[in-house]
Structures are given as structure tokens and as C-alpha cells.
């Protein structure tokens, strides 16, 4: 009898733990916090070099689509608009993927990125703010140097929503740009049916799950999602295992 009771309590606890996450959660962008190495750019002699990118990016600043590898997009075009602004256009299989214009302030100490993100089911537009960490070489474009992201703000809720749905022994998760279903067994499961991106899930306790993302078998991010005791909010902590940065934010559960 005691064994049956213990098993029943265990199964009930598992179902309850999963149900805490069920529903749609909205990222509160004002809570975003970033740490880690800054973005490191160099624009000089007709070339763009992203020293901090993994893998590193080196393309001409001629506004023409150039092939890149090891990234979620396959071409990148970089066009210098003036002495303080540069346009970036990323495409995947010829279709718009992500576009932005980065503009340095007149005093050279801050930079604003206005972006259009076509990765989501619904196009996302918004702005990101950066502060300068170091200057680029003398004679290079004003955008050269190191920049630390401080803020990101989407114009709409698009791109800020993630839906969790309990499955047998696991979870189905969708954020508009990708969806996947994985069991809490630590095994790798495909994201969107392929492309080498996989996810594994681990249940830490009844309030916390951990997700490990891999690209072609290599760990790229580890995220931990922790639901509050009242079930109304969730803290998300994501660690970039390629560049060493971290991102944290609070999500609110939608009614």
C-alpha cells in the first residue's frame, strides 16, 4: 500500500510540475539584462569584420549579398549609408531574415539599432540601444569598436510570446519562430524538423526546467526557466556558450 501511495504522489507531483508552465508567457522587455563580452566591429578599407561573431564574419561593405556559413542565415549584405550609419541585410534562401540600420550618436558614445526581424511567424520591428566600450582604429567608420547592448524594445508583442504545453513526460514549446517537443530525459530532439538544431529538456524541480540547445551536436545555449510560487511570472536565464554572455528577463503568464 505504501509503495502504491508513494507512486501516486510521485505521478501527481510530475503532472503538477508540468502544468505550472502550461500557457502563453510574454517577455517583459523592460526587465532584460545582458552581460558578457561586447560586440566588436571593424569597418575599414571596404570591409566589415565582426571580431566577436561566432564564427567570425568578414564581408565587403558593397551592399551586395555575400555568402556566410555557420549562421542561421546564408547571405549578408553590408552597406555604408553615411559616416555614422550602416545597413545590414541578412537573408536565408533568398528571403529576408533580419534587417537593421545601426546609427552612432553625434558624440560617438551610443548607438541605436532599428531592426526588422522576419524570423518570427509575424514580422517584428523594434529598437536596441548600445553604449560604446572602446573606439575603433583611427580613420575607420564611426561604428567600429566595441559596443555593449543595454536595451531592446519591440514595437508590438510579436516576438515576445512563448507557449508551453505539457505532453507525456515532456513539453511542447513554441515561440513563433520555432517549435519543438521534447521529453524530460536529457535526449536531443529536433527543432522545426531539422537544420541540425536540437533541444534537450531536464526537469530540475517542480518550478524549474532547463533547456540545452545544440547546433550540429555542439552546445550553443543553456536556458533555465523558473516559475514563481504563485504561477504568474517566470524568470528566464539564458547562457550563450559560444560567446560567454548571459541574458535574463521576466515573463508574465497571459490570462
Number of C-alpha atoms within 10 A of each C-alpha: 6 7 8 9 10 11 12 12 11 12 12 11 14 16 16 13 19 23 18 22 27 17 15 18 22 19 21 15 16 11 13 17 16 16 14 14 15 20 18 20 22 21 24 17 11 12 14 22 18 19 16 15 15 11 14 12 17 17 21 19 23 14 17 14 19 17 13 17 11 11 13 14 19 18 22 24 20 22 18 19 13 11 12 17 19 22 20 18 20 24 20 15 9 11 12 16 21 20 19 20 19 22 22 22 15 10 7 14 15 18 23 20 21 18 20 19 20 19 18 15 13 13 14 19 20 15 17 16 18 21 19 19 15 14 18 18 13 9 10 16 22 25 25 25 21 20 22 20 21 13 17 18 17 18 10 11 15 17 22 18 18 19 18 20 17 20 14 11 12 19 20 16 21 17 18 16 13 14 16 17 20 25 20 17 12 15 13 17 19 18 20 15 12 9 11 13 20 23 23 21 24 18 20 13 13 18 19 20 21 20 19 20 23 21 15 11 12 13 16 17 20 19 19 20 22 23 22 13 11 8 15 15 19 25 18 20 17 20 19 16 15 13 16 12 15 18 15 18 18 21 25 17 19 12 7
